[in-house]
Amino acid sequence: MTFSIHGLAVARGIAIGRAVLVASSRLDVAHYFIEPSQVAAEINRVRDGRDAVVKEIHRLQASIAQMGPKDTPHELAALLDVHLMLLQDEELKIGVKHWIRDRLYNAEWALTSQLEVVARQFDEMEDEYLRERKADLEQITEKVLRAMRGISSPIFQPQPRGNRKTTQQDLLLDDTVDVPLILVAHDLSPADMLQFKQSVFAGFITDVGGKTSHTAIVARSLDIPAVVGARWSSQLMRQDDWVIIDGDAGVVVVDPSPIILAEYGFKQRQGELERSRLTRLLHTPAVTMDGQKIELLANIEMPDDAASALAAGAVGVGLFRSEFLFMGRHGKLPNEDEQYKAYRRAVEGMQGLPVTIRTVDVGADKPLDETLRDDAHLNPALGLRAIRWSLADPAMFLTQLRAILRAAAHGQVHLLIPMLVHASEIRQTMALIDHARVQLDNRGVAYGPVKVGAMIEIPAAALTLKVFLKYFDFLSIGTNDLIQYTLAIDRADESVAHLYDPMHPAVLRLIAGTIAEGYAQGKPVSVCGEMAGDVSLTKLLLGMGLRSFSMHPAQILVVKQEILRADTSKLGHWVEQVLADDEPVKKFGKLN
């Protein structure tokens, strides 16, 4: 019987094949108390298990190095680095020892108890990308548990088909394509993804995950059809079922009829042709039909992502999320040299193209040290985060500013400040930037010039732009938070997620007003949120006057194609109608 499962669309394209189910490999953990004389032995058991997993990750990293960047995305290598960092996390180690020494828990019980403690901290994080690192923590814990038991990681092995009856789907597909296999799992780790890359699997489906989960990141970098967050999919499907992944719509079709198969087979072939055509645009300048030059930039999380930005044809980095360097360290902040080397690597990786580095965006919802946690913050999204956190710790902020200024000696660097809203915050920030320069001068350390910009992600900032434009060289609109704050929608709350609407008239008017005011004052404006990479919104943003888009590298070519087809001289009147309408989507739909 044909049925569909809905999840999150994270990687475009159509995949058709047979399901290979990997059951959840979560292990049952024994809970018992040990004798004081067994404490050292139990601690050693955890240490040995951790060391075995570290060794496995090092082996995978060596394998990646031998394969080269063309065969393996650096997102995967970076995610393995995340797993190593989590394995070596001091809070995890100290916590496990506490449960064993003070509570006399057995090793497995101690490890899972500390997992629950740290996992709750991840759950409280407002930032979606960082919150979903909880899945990485769960995966490495499971791997340590398996290593402690001497059990290897599960290998993806398709089940034998035996004497399975030939169906109409077999007859249809066997005549037209070489049927691939579709992996269906509760979740996938970076190590699993490495095996996935080297396997025959043409797509994957997971029960859990979000648009910024590691599975989604790797899927986009590999450009493989995928649907995540398809709850219960691994339980609803059977081994060897025919499955269709519609990565564009976030839909999984199970046991499709021959008619549905034929329809999706056609869509698949059309998609392959379209992707092939898109690669021809790699070196084509992004210029509209009426001659408007458009800047297409990349969003990156890690220094080594610069390579994927260049490969996608980006003309620079519009957003480097520097907080990745700070997370998972639990009180041990990256020092100036460590940050400088990371920023320099990104700058040099872009080979002379500009790199916009956003200062650290952490705060009450994601503290770097437990001493910074304040449980009085009932809504972390409105608390001590981003620039507020940085200004509350000038020493930390100055360290980052000096590192960024030093990296600017090696290429074009733009400095982006998040979540500003008050003039006093702006003045404090500018004073600290000047102070960082003075400190470097006093030390005789070389640094370069930077352009300084502000993120517009709070409605109050969008409504007081004239103050911002007195101080800043450019503006960058963070549409994700701007939508959240404008509509009072917590993006992490599934019960109100359907109200998160980039087409709400208030949101569109704030964006349009920011673009217009910026250009009126001769200051560049870019959009670096999800809206920039949404091809359905490209013409709308162009019609508003936007000339700089920053997005995930995988989206650049498809957005470029839409730009090449656009005539901005014909978009102005339509955009005015959209902005004036109480329900913009009605007018919007007439052009798209």
HUMO-V824738 format. One record per helix or strand of 3 or more residues. SS is the DSSP state (@ for helix, = for strand). FROM is the first residue (numbers start at 1). LEN is the number of residues. Records with the same first field share a line. If there is no record, write none. Layout:
SS->FROM-LEN + FROM-LEN
This chain:
=->3-4 + 8-4 + 14-9 + 180-6 + 201-6 + 226-3 + 242-5 + 251-4 + 295-6 + 316-6 + 354-5 + 413-5 + 450-7 + 474-4 + 524-4 + 548-5
@->36-32 + 74-14 + 90-12 + 107-17 + 128-4 + 134-16 + 168-7 + 190-8 + 214-9 + 233-4 + 258-22 + 303-9 + 322-4 + 336-14 + 370-3 + 380-3 + 387-6 + 394-17 + 423-21 + 459-4 + 465-7 + 479-9 + 497-3 + 505-16 + 530-4 + 535-9 + 553-12 + 568-3 + 572-9 + 584-5
